[in-house]
Amino acid sequence: MKRNTFTAAITVLLLAASARAEDKCQVKGSFGGKSISLKSCAVAFYGEKSVTIWFTEAPLSAGELETFQLSSAPKNKDPQNNRRTMLSLAFCAPKAAPAAIKEVSVDASHSSSPMLSQSWVVDLAADKTVKFASLAGDVKRGGRLSGKVTGSKKEQGQAYTWEADFDVQVPQKQAGAGLSCN
């Protein structure tokens, strides 16, 4: 009886730990008047503080994930060369705190049109259109990061708005490229 109770308790703890380790990502918003809902993401980590989070509609294939985690470069087309709806946020995080993030590189793309693809490098002190509402965790290989980033940019008459929530595991393996952080 005691052994069964002990075994059941250990099983519950292991299941809880594995559930906690699962990445959770969600982006809601619109690009050029077209709604977006992104529920998958991947993370690349370069150097000691360069983080890139890539949000997509569908999970990446194993090959795409491996390539992204090596290069930190999100692709706006899938392996079949179809356009994808995606958002990527790349930033230098000396520590996991909103005030520590000085600049973010944003790439946005909507599958409906190549005209709905934009990139910005945003200086957060000067440009209040993108904001890290929260950022917490460990900025290190194998660490976990969670946060919320909101944005509202206008480009060529098109509005891009998003609210991105994430709770992700930073990969153990370091990327071979990424943002250069001083």
Long-range contacts (C-beta under 8 A, 24 or more apart in sequence): 21-144, 21-169, 23-166, 23-167, 23-168, 23-169, 24-165, 24-166, 24-167, 24-168, 25-53, 25-55, 25-164, 25-165, 25-166, 25-167, 25-168, 26-164, 26-165, 26-166, 27-55, 27-87, 27-162, 27-163, 27-164, 27-165, 28-162, 28-163, 29-151, 29-160, 29-161, 29-162, 29-163, 30-159, 30-160, 30-161, 31-85, 31-108, 31-109, 31-110, 31-116, 31-118, 31-158, 31-160, 32-110, 32-113, 32-115, 32-116, 32-158, 32-159, 32-160, 33-158, 33-159, 34-110, 34-112, 34-113, 34-116, 36-85, 36-87, 36-110, 36-162, 38-85, 38-86, 38-87, 38-164, 41-166, 41-168, 42-68, 42-69, 43-69, 43-145, 43-168, 43-169, 43-170, 43-171, 44-68, 44-69, 44-70, 44-71, 44-72, 44-171, 44-175, 44-178, 45-69, 45-141, 45-170, 45-171, 45-174, 45-175, 45-178, 46-72, 46-174, 46-175, 46-176, 46-177, 46-178, 46-179, 47-174, 47-178, 47-180, 47-181, 48-139, 48-140, 48-181, 49-92, 49-93, 49-94, 49-139, 49-181, 50-90, 50-91, 50-92, 50-93, 50-175, 50-178, 50-179, 50-180, 50-181, 51-90, 51-91, 51-92, 51-93, 51-139, 51-145, 51-170, 52-88, 52-89, 52-90, 52-175, 52-178, 52-179, 53-88, 53-89, 53-90, 53-164, 53-166, 53-168, 54-86, 54-87, 54-88, 55-86, 55-87, 55-88, 55-89, 55-164, 55-166, 56-84, 56-85, 56-86, 57-84, 57-85, 57-86, 57-111, 69-171, 69-173, 69-175, 70-175, 70-176, 70-177, 71-175, 71-176, 71-177, 72-175, 72-177, 72-178, 72-179, 73-177, 74-107, 76-107, 76-109, 76-117, 82-111, 83-109, 83-110, 83-111, 83-112, 83-113, 83-114, 84-109, 84-111, 85-109, 85-110, 85-111, 85-112, 87-162, 87-164, 89-149, 89-164, 90-178, 90-179, 91-179, 92-179, 92-181, 92-182, 93-135, 93-139, 93-145, 94-139, 94-181, 95-139, 96-135, 96-136, 96-137, 96-138, 96-139, 96-145, 96-147, 97-135, 97-136, 98-131, 98-132, 98-133, 98-134, 98-135, 98-147, 100-135, 101-132, 101-135, 104-130, 104-132, 104-149, 105-179, 106-130, 106-151, 106-153, 108-153, 108-160, 108-162, 115-156, 115-158, 116-158, 118-153, 118-155, 118-158, 118-160, 120-153, 120-155, 129-153, 138-170, 139-170, 140-170, 141-170, 141-171, 141-172, 141-173, 141-174, 142-169, 142-170, 142-171, 142-172, 143-169, 143-170, 144-168, 144-169, 144-170, 145-170
